[in-house]
Amino acid sequence: SAELGDHEARKPGRSGDFHALREYQMGDDPRGIHWRKSAHAGRLLVRLNDEPSSRRIAIFLDNAQATELPSDEELDQQERAVSQAASLAAHYIQRGYVVRLATRTTSIGPGTGQPHLTRILHALALLEFASEPRPFAAPASWGGECIFVSATGGTRLAAPGVR
C-alpha cells in the first residue's frame, strides 16, 4: 500500500531519482530514452524519474482547542497530534522532501535537511493549543501535498493545490 507522499508525479527525463521505464510517446525528450533497454525490447523506452518539485509536503497541525480548560483526554489527543506532526516531518525530511509546517499560531517555511527538521521540532515542542478561533498562520495552497493533523479529527492528505 502507498504511503502519504508516495504518489508524486513521475515524468520522463533526466532529473530526479530513476523510477521505472515506459514506452516512448510523441513529445518525450529523446535524451530520456534508455537505449540499451530499447534495443533489447525492440521498441523505444524512456526513463521515468521523480520530479523533484513534486517532493513537497506541507504539514498543517490544527492547534485549536474547544474549551479553555481541556480534559486529560483532550490533552492526550493534543500530545498525539503534535507527536504525529513531528513524526511526519522527520519521515519526509529524511526522504529528501521539502517540508513546511503551519499551525494556527506559527509557520515554518519550506525547507530540507536536519537543521530545518530541528526548527520544526523546536516549534512543535513550544506549541500551545488555544481556544480563541484564528486562521492558520500560512495559506493551505502550495505546489505540493498537504497533510492536515488534528487532535480531534485525525490526519488527512489533500491533493496538491487544495485550499
Salt bridges, closest charged atoms under 4 A:
GLU3 OE1 - HIS91 NE2 2.94
GLU8 OE2 - ARG10 NH1 3.51
GLU8 OE2 - ARG55 NH1 3.47
GLU23 OE1 - ARG43 NE 3.13
ASP28 OD2 - ARG22 NH1 2.87
ASP29 OD2 - ARG31 NH2 2.69
ASP50 OD1 - ARG10 NH1 1.69
ASP50 OD2 - ARG55 NH1 3.41
ASP62 OD1 - ARG104 NE 2.57
GLU132 OE2 - ARG134 NH2 2.92
GLU145 OE2 - HIS7 NE2 3.81
